[in-house]
């Protein structure tokens, strides 16, 4: 059993992306939320559910009262190192499909460059608490420190190379060069640029690392029946799944749940958005989700397989975290909706099924186009 397309993402909204927004994180969240509600054709007072990233500084009640919501029946947040966008969609869709709420807003507002910065550990650091007591004293202070070790191990196991990592950055930058909203809209990137850029944490070069961004994004979920009131195609939620810690890769387990729930094969997917806080993890996710065999992802990327519009698996068509903005998966969900609605700046022809990963396996959704 799954959602069977009974719930839709009826609206999406976002602010501009910048290095210094000049606004509070609450203001960014509200701007994006109002834009998403307008896109959905739904009035703010109709919102009766609201959800957020646990690391978002704007409380649900504060956002609801500023929007003018009258009665909130469903609220909450999810914590999984910030990579929870698909999980929030799954929880919201479950609430709507069981009648616990009718219109749920999911929002993210963050000054990730001018405020607290992920790259310095301001958000993810534990100050020696919990597991950090065993890693931070030895220099593993930020996500790139620990994940660099994962990437280097994968290079040893599968033979994937730095140049193949670089082609992820080059390909998604080309997508961003088509997207006026992207931070790097007007700045092309070559493989030579990537290889000559400085190492941040071996094996991550500068252009393997995501942007630090100020911005906001939001989604509005409601029943498919209600979403049809909006003019134009709708993005239906075909399936949504998540996985926590376990012996196998989270992406392997999430993928099995997701495709079983959806009743689909990997080959049915038309376009893919993958959480690229670090570019190499695009390759790892394609393998672990089962789109290609383990060890074949690097060659796929090197040969142009993830590029719009010639690749067989177009990936991160708005530019992703590497070249559009780092909004902890929110911009991937927005782009997934746009692809399903035929509105992307790198639109995949006749795209019907859009796959979105928002956390290297911790959660993913499949969106399906529904024409009016």
N, C-alpha and C positions, 0 to 999 in steps of 0.2 A: 504494500500500500504506500502511496505517496500523496502528493498534493493534487495530482491529476488535473493540473492547470486550473484549479478552482480559485487560486489567488494570483493577483497580478501586481507588478510594480507599475503603478499608474502614473507616477510622476518622478522626475529627477531634477535636481537643481544644484548649482555650484556658484561659488564666488570666483573672482579673479584669483590667480595663483601668483604669489610674489615672495620676495625675500623680506619685506617689511610692510605688513598690511596697514599699519596705522590704526587698526581697530582691535577691540577686545575679541577674545575667542567666542564669547557669547554673541557678539554682534555678527561674527562670521557664521556661526551656527544658525542664527535667526535669518540672515540674508539668504542662505542656501535653502532653509526650510520653506520660506515664503516662495522662493522660486520654484521649488518642487511642488508645492501645493497649487500654485498657479498653473504649472505644466499639467497637473492632474485634473484641473478644473474642479478642485475641492476647496471649500472655504475653511479657514483655520479653526473656526468654532466646531467643525465636524470631527476634528481629530479626537479620538477617544483612547488612543494608545500611543506610547512614546518610548523609544529605546535609544541607547547610546553606547559608545565605546566606554569601558570602565575608566580609561585614562583621560576621557574628555572632562574638562574642568567645569562645564556648564551642566548643572543638575537638571534632571527631567522636569521637576516642578517649576524651575525658573524659566526654562524654555517654554513650557506649556502656558504659564501665566503671561509671558510676554507675547505669545502668539494670540492669546485670547481663547484658548481651548476651554470649553465649559465643564467637561466631565471626563476625567481620565480613568478608564477602567482597567488599563493594562500598561505596566511600565517595567523597566528593568535595564540591566546592563550585563555585559559578559566580559570576562577577563581571560585572555590567553595571549599574553605578551603583546597585546594591541592588535593582533591579527584576527579580528573576529567578525568582519563584515558579513560573510556568508552565514555564520552562526546566528547573527542578529536577524538576517532575512528568514532563516529557518524558524526561529522562535516566533517572529512576527507572523509568518504565514500559518504556523500551527495555531496561534491564538485566533486568527481570523477564520480559519477553516473550522474551528470548533465553537465559534460564536462568542468568544471572550472579548472581542473588540471588532470594530467595523473598519476603522481607518487608522493605520499605525504609521507614525513618522519615525524614521531612523535618521539621526543627524551626526555630523562630525564637524567641529570647528577647532582649528589648531593654529597657533603661531609657532610652527615648528622650526622656523629660522630665526625670527626676531625674539622669540621667547625661549621656553624650555626646548633644548635640542637633543634629539635622539642620539646624534653622533658623539655627544659628550657624556652620554649616560644619564642626563638629567631626568629622563622619563623611565628608562629601563634599569638603571642602577639600583642595587638593593642596599648599598652602604653596609655590606657585610652580613645582612640578614639572610636567613634561609640558606639556599644552595650557594648564594654569593659568598658565604663565609669560606667556601672551599675553592673559589675561583678568583674573586676580586683581589685578594692579597697577592696573587701571582700575576696580575696584570690583565686578566680577562674582564675588562670594565664595561665594554659596550657590545652591542650585537655583532659588529664586524669582527671582534676578537674571537669569539667562540665559533662563529659560522665560517670564518676563514679556515679553521681547522677541519671543519666538515668538508669544505670545498677541496682542500689539499688532499684529504683522504680519498675523495671521489676521483680526483685526478690519478691517484695511485691505482685505484681499483679498476677504472674503466679506460684510462688513457686519454680522457678529455683534456684539451689544451687551453692555455691562456688565450690563444688566438681565436679559438672557438667561443670562449667566453666573450671575447671582444666583438664577435659578430652579432651576439645578442644586443649589445649596446649600439652597434652601428645600425642594425636593422630597426630597432625601436626608435632610434633617433630619426631615421628617415620617415617613420610614421608621424613623429612629432612635428617634422618639418611641413606636414600637410595640415596640422591642427593649430589654428590661431590661438587657442586657449593654452597651448603648451608653453612651459617655461623656455624650452629650447626650440621654439617654432622657427626662428631665423638663424639657427646655428648648426650647420651640417657637421657630421662626424665621420672620419675615415678610420679604417682599421689601424693605419699607421699612427693616427692621433691616439688611439686607445693604447697601443703597445708602447708608445713613447711617454705616456702619462705616468705620473709618479705612483709608486706603490703606496697604498694606504696601510693595509695589513696583508702580507703575502698569503694567497696569490691575488688579492683584490687590487686592481689598478683603480685610479680615480674614477674612471668612467664605468667601472663595475658597480659603483655605489650609488644608491638612490639620492635624490635631491632632498634637501631640508627646505620645507615649504610652509608658508603662511597661506591658509585658505579654508574654505568650508564646503561641505557637500551634504546632500540629503536625498532620501528616498521616501516615497509615499506608497504604502501598500494597502490594497483593499480587495474586495471580492472581484472576480473576473466580470461578473454581471455589472457591478457598479463601474468598473474601469472602462467598460465599453461605451460609457457616456462621453468619454474623451474622443475627440476626432482623431482619426488616424490609427495605425497599427498599435497594438499593445504587447508588452513583454509579459508573458505568463510564466509562472514558476512551475516548471515541469518536475523538478526535483531539487532537494536541498539536503546536505548531509554534513556531518562534522566528526572529528576524531580527536581524542586526547592522547596522552602518552601511552606507549605500548611497545611490544617487542619489534613489530614491523613498522616501516615508514607510515606516518599518518596519511600521506597521500595514497598509498596503496590501499589502506583500509577505507578511507573516505571514498576513493574511486569505486571500490567494489560496492559500497552501500549506495552511492549516487546512481550508478548506471543500472543496478538492479532495480532500484526504486523507479527510475525513469523508463525502464524497459527499452533501453537503447544500447547500441554498440559505440565504441570510441569513434569508429569511422562515420557515424552519423553526424558528428559535430562539425559545424561550418566555420567557427571562429572561436578563438581562445583568448582569455585574459588571465595572466598568471602573476601572482604577487612577486614583484621583482625588487625587493629591498636591496638585493644584490643579484646582478645579472646572471651569474652561474646557476642560480636556483631555478631559473626558467628551464634550463636543460634538465636539471635533476627532476623537476616536477613533471615535465613531459614524459620522462621515463617512468617515474613512480606511479603516475596516474594511468599508465598503460597506453599512451598514444604512440609511443615507439618502444622498442626493446631497450633494456638497460645497456648502456654503452653506445647507443645509436643516436642519442640526442645531439651530441656535438657535431657529428657529420651532417645531420639534418639542417642545423643552423648554418653551418659552413657553406652548404650548397644552396642556401636561400629558401629553405623550406618553411620558414616562419614569416616570410615577407609578404606584405601586400604589394601587388595583387597577383603575384605569380606563384607564391608558395602554396603548398598543399595544406598547411596548417597555419594560417595567419595568426600571429600572437601580438598582444598588446598594441592594438591598432591606433590608440590615441597617443602613444608614446610611453605609457606606463609610468612607474615610479622613477625610472632612470631619466626620462626626458620630458614628461608632462608635469607631474607633481607627485610628492609623497604624501598621500592622505590615508595611509594605512588601509588600503584596499577599497576605500570609498570610490575613488575615481575609476577603478577597474569595474565596479558594479555599474556605475553610470555609463561607462563605455559599453558594457555588455548589453544594457538596455538599449542604447542607441543603435547598436548593431542589429538587435532584434527588431527595432522599429525602422531600420533603413536610414538612419540619420547620421552615421559616422562620417568623419572627414576622410577616412580610409575604409569606405563601405565595401564589405564583401558581397559580391553579386548573389542575389537570391538567398541570403543567409536566413535560415529558419531556426537553427539551434545554436545558442551562444553559451559557451562554458566559461565560468568565472571562478577562479581560485583566489581566496583572500588570506592565505596564510600558510604557504608551503605544506598544504595537506590538512591543516586544522579545520578547514571548512571550504565547501564549494557548492555552487548552484548551477543548474542548467535552466536557461531561459528560452522560451519558445515564442516565436512570432505568431500573433493572432491578428489577422486582418479584419477590419470592420465588416 
